[in-house]
Amino acid sequence: MHNTRLFLKKDLSCEERLMPKVRVGDVNIYYEIKGEGNPLVMIMGLAGNLDWWDPKMISEFSKHFKLILFDNRGAGRSDMGQKPFSIKLFADDTVGLMDALGISKANVLGFSMGGMIAQELVLNYPERVEKLVLCSTFCGARRGVLPPPQPVPLDDLAENPRKVMEFMAKTIFTEEFINNNPQAFEDMIQRMLKAPITKEAFIQQFYAIMQFDTHDRLPQIKVPTLIVHGKKDILLPVENATILASTIPNAKLIILEKSGHGLAEEIDKAIAAIIDFLRGG
């Protein structure tokens, strides 16, 4: 039985004191609901939580959809639990959240690792997904394209989380965007610092990504699918979008020529394309 309740926490700002959480299996999952309309479940990526979503994207999407935003287990304000992390486990958590909120079927959008979770969700629970949007993601390391390794300064997470978040933000945005939009870069870092992930949870999430593989199952995806990827993505190169689009039946592919991993450089185009796809026939 899933029970929704509000957790009150001390030493938080007023707007953060009411903490909506729901029990899903062995963990409490933090979530927020914004807007009205058909439900759109939005799944965030590695180390991220619902604070990381682009504010403009949330604002525009909430005009058309009922947004279900949440922190994956081990990230943000959600519990870590005792189970070994896997992308399949994260997908099970997402469906458990949908169950607890009384959502039988929804559009599902996943970003980066969230796109991997979305793939596992639609493959294991196809009846729960209306339409699928995969942003800046891949089908797994076995058949996907990985960039050169970039060691993340995880040892600084506890003492100097800003250093780690600056490092991560620089992989999300292009250098040109950071130089031309210093305030947007700073705003992103501040959102990332609201509830930073622990070193242990980051490592477990990363390990889950490296074990993830959907390539041979992608032809089983039968729901309408949109793939959005930035051509200048340095975390998951754009070739991964082509692999997904050529393997998922009838998938639609949009490549944003000036965008990096986070799509911020052409966020208006990304938003418009996603809304058009989800609201289309």
N, C-alpha and C positions, 0 to 999 in steps of 0.2 A: 504494500500500500504506500503510495506516494503522498506526502503531506507537505503543503506549502505553508510557510510561516515567515514572519519577519524577525530577523535577528537584530538586536540593538547592540551597538558597539560603542565603547568609550573612545575619547581622544580622536574623534573624527569630526569633520566639518558637518554643519547641520544637514546639508543635502545628502551626506553619506551615512547618516546614522540609521536610517531605515534601510535595512539590507534584505531585499527579497531573495530568499533561497528556497530551494525545493530539494527534498531527499530523492536521490536517484541511486538505487543500489547501495553502495557503501559510502557514498559521498553526498555532501550538500553542494548543490550547484547554484552559484549566484547568477541572476538573470534580471533583465529589464525588458519591458514591453513599451513600444512607442508607436503611435499612429493607429489607424483603423483600416480595415479592408481585409483582403485575402492575406493569410499569414505568410511571411517571408522569414525563414530561419537563417541567420547569418552566423557563419562559423569562422572564427579568427585563427590565425596561424601561430607558428612557433614562438613561444615566450609571450605571446600577446594575450590581451583580454579585451573586453568590450570597449574600454577607453580608447583603444588604438584605432577604431574606425574613423575614417575621415568625417568630420562634423557635417560638411556639406552633403556628403553621401547620405548620412543618416537623416538629415533635414529633408532632403528631396524624396528619399524613399518613403519616409513616414507620411508623406502627403498622399501616397497611393496604396500603401500596404500596412498591415499590422506587423511590426518588426519584433522578432524574438532575438534578443541579443543576450549573450551569456559568456561566462568565463569557462574555458575548458578545465577539466580536472587538473589540479596542480598549478593553475595559473590564476592571477588576480586574486579574487576573494573566494574562489571555489576550493574545496578540500582536495588533498592529494590522494587520500585513500591508501589502501594496502595492496591493490592489484598491480602487477607489472603493466606499465603503459604499453599500449599498442594503438594504431590508428583505428582498428576494429573496435577496441574498447571505447575510444572517443566517440565513434559513431553510435555505439550502443547507448552511451550517456546522452547523446543528442536526442535519440528516439525516446529515451526515458524521460527527458525533459518535455518533449512533445506530449507524451502520455500524461504526465503530471499536469500539464496546462490544458488538457482536453483538445489537443490539435491532432486530428486524425490524418490530415494530409496538408502539405505546405510546399510552396516554392522554397528551394534551398540554394543558398549562395555560400560558397566557401572560398576563402582567400589563403593562398600559399598552403601551409599544412591544413588549413581549414578546407581547402579544395580536395585534399587527399581524404579527409574525413567525409566530405560530401560524396566522394566516389564510393567509399565503403558503405555509406548510408544507402545510397540508391541501389547498389548491388545486393545488399542484404535485406533491404526493406523497400523494394520498388513500389509497393502500394502506398507508401507514405510520401512520395515525392511527385509533385505536379510538374514542375519544371526545374532544371538544374543550371546553375551558373558557376563556372569554374574560373577563378581569377588567379593569375600568376602562380600556377601550380604544375604538377607533373604526375606521371603514372608510377613513379618509383625509380630507385637508383639502378635497377637491373637493366631496364630498357630506356631510361630517361637520360638526360644530358645534365651533368653536374659541372659547376664552375670549379676553378682551382681552389683548394682548401684555404679558408681564412680563419685562423684560430681566434675564437672569441675570448676576451679577457674575463672569463667567468670568475676567477679568484677575486675580482674586485666587486662582485655583486653585493656582498654584504656591507663592505666599508665605503665603496664609492660607486653606487649604482648608476650615477649620472654618466660616468666614464663608459660603462657598458652600453647604456642606452644611446649615447652619442655614436658609439661604434655601430650599433645596429641600425640607427636612423640613417647613417651614411650609406648603408647597403640598400636601404629602401628607396631613397631618393637619388636622382642623378646629381652629379656635382654641379651642373649648370643650374638646376632647380634650387639647390641649397644656396648657391651664391646670389641668385636673383630673388630668393624668398626667405631671408634669414628669420623672419618672424614665424613663418609657417614651420620652419625647421625647429625653432625653439618651442613652438606650441606642441609639436609632436613629441618632443622630448619630455615636456611637462606632463602630457597625457600618459606617456610610458612610465613615468616615475610615480604615478598615483598608487599603483599596486604591483611593483616589479616581481618577477618570478624568482624563485630560489634557484641556486646552483643545481641542487639535486633534481628538481623538477625539470629544469632546462635540459639536463643531460638525458633524463628519461624520455622527454619529448623528442629530442634529437635522435636517440636510439630507435624510437618508434618509427620515425621517418625513414631511417636507413633500412628498417626491416619491411617497410611497406612496398607492395607491388600489386598493381591492378591490371597491368598491361594486357595479359591474355584474357581477362574477363571484361574488358571495356566493350567488346561487341555486344555484351548482354544488356548494356544500358539502352533502354527503349524510350525513355522520356525525352522531350525536347531539351536540347542542351546548347548553351552558349558558352564559348570559351573566349576570355578576354585576357590579353597579355601585352606587356610593354616590350617593344623591340630592344630597349636598352637595359633590360633586366639583367643584373649581374649575379643575382642569387640563384635564379632558375632560368637559364637562357631560353630565349624565345622559341628555339627548336622544340622545346617540350610542348608548346601549344600546338604545333603542327602535328606532332605525334598523337596527341589527344584527339585533334580534329579529324585525323585520317583513320582513327580506330573506333571512335564512338559513332555509331550510325547516325547520319544526317545532322551531325553537329554543325553549328554555325561558329565561325572563327572571326574574331576581330582583333587585329594587331594595331596597337597604338604606337605610332612611329617614334614619338619623342619621349615615351614614358619608360620609367624604371619599374622596379618591383612593386612599388606601392601605387602606381598609376596616377599619382598626384599631379604629374605634369600635364595630363589631359583628363582631369577628373570629370569635367563637364561632358566630354564625349563618352566616357565610360558610364556615367550615370544615365545619360540619355539612351544609350544603346541597351543598357540593362532594363530600364523601365519599359522601353519599346518592346523588348523581347518578352518580358513577363506579362505585359498587358495585351500583347498581340494574340491573335486567334490560335 
